[in-house]
Amino acid sequence: MCGRFQLTASPEDIAEHFQLTRLPKYQPSYNITPARKILCIVELEDKSLKAVNLFWGLVPSWSKDTKNSHHLINARAETVHEKPSFRTAFHKRRCLIVAQGFYEWQKLESGKQAFHIHRQDNQLFAFAGVWEHWQQEQQTLYSCSVITTEATELMQPIHDRMPVILPPDHYSNWLDKYTSVDQAFMLLDNLAYAI
C-alpha cells in the first residue's frame, strides 16, 4: 500500500525531468496524503504531455457519488486491468504520479516504525497511476490511484507491497493510449523498478 509520499522538488526540476513546458501550481510537501490534489502527468490527444493536479482517491465515472474515493487510493497491479473500478481507466487513462519518496510502516512488537524510501540522490521518479473523469450535473472531479505491486527484495522486510515505480525510459510507453492493455500490464509485471 502507498498511503503517503513526498514531493518537494522545484518546478524547474520537475519540468526538466518530465520534459514539460508548464506546470500547474502545486503544494510541495514531505507528507502528501490521500484526499488531496497531487501532481500527475497525462498524455493529451496530440501526444503532448501535460502536468495536472488530480484528486488522490479514484472515483469511477459510473459512481453515483464521490463518498468512497478514500477506498480507492491504490490499485493492485495484479488486478487493475480487470477490477470494475479501475478497468476502464487502466485501458484508456494511465498517468505518472510525480514523487521523490514514499513512506511505509514496518510492524514491530513495539508498534509501527515509519520508513522514508527514496533515491540516494533524492531525485524525482514516477509512480504508475490511473486516472478517471467523474461528472454528475454541475459537479466534475478528476481523480487518480497509485498502482501497487509486491515488494521488491529490498522492501520486503518493511512491507509486503509498494508502489510501481516506472523508469524514465518507460514513461512514454505507459502513457501512450496506443500501448495495448497486454503491453501495459507487462510493464507493471516487469517494472517494479528499484529506486
LINCORNOR-V375615 format. One line per field, one symbol per residue. phi: phi as a letter, one per 40 degrees, with the letter a starting at -180 (. if undefined). psi: psi as a letter, one per 40 degrees, with the letter a starting at -180 (. if undefined). burial: # if it has 24 or more other ideal C-beta (glycine too) atoms within 12 Angstrom, else .. A space follows every 10 residues. Layout:
# LINCORNOR-V375615
phi->???
psi->???
burial->???
This chain:
# LINCORNOR-V375615
phi->.bbaababcc dcccdccbfb cabccabdac acbdgacbcb bbbcdcgcbb cbcbcchcbd ccccabcccc cbcbbcdcbd cbcdcbdccc cbbcabbcab aabbbccbdc hbbcbbbacc cfccabccab babbaafccb abbabccbac ccdccdccac baccbccdcb dccccccccc dcccccdccb bcdcc
psi->iheiihheii dddddddefi diiihihiie ghiifihihi hihideeiih hihihhghhi deidaedede efdihhdded eehddedddd ddgiihhhie iihihhhide aihihhhiid efiiahihii iihhhhbehh hhiiihhiii iiddddddie iiihhhidee dddddheehi ddddddddde fghh.
burial->#########. #..#..##.# ..#..#.... .#.####### ###.....## ########## #.#..#..#. .######..# #.#.###### .######### ####...... ......##.. ...####### ####...... #########. #...#..##. ######...# #####.#... ...##.##.. ###.#
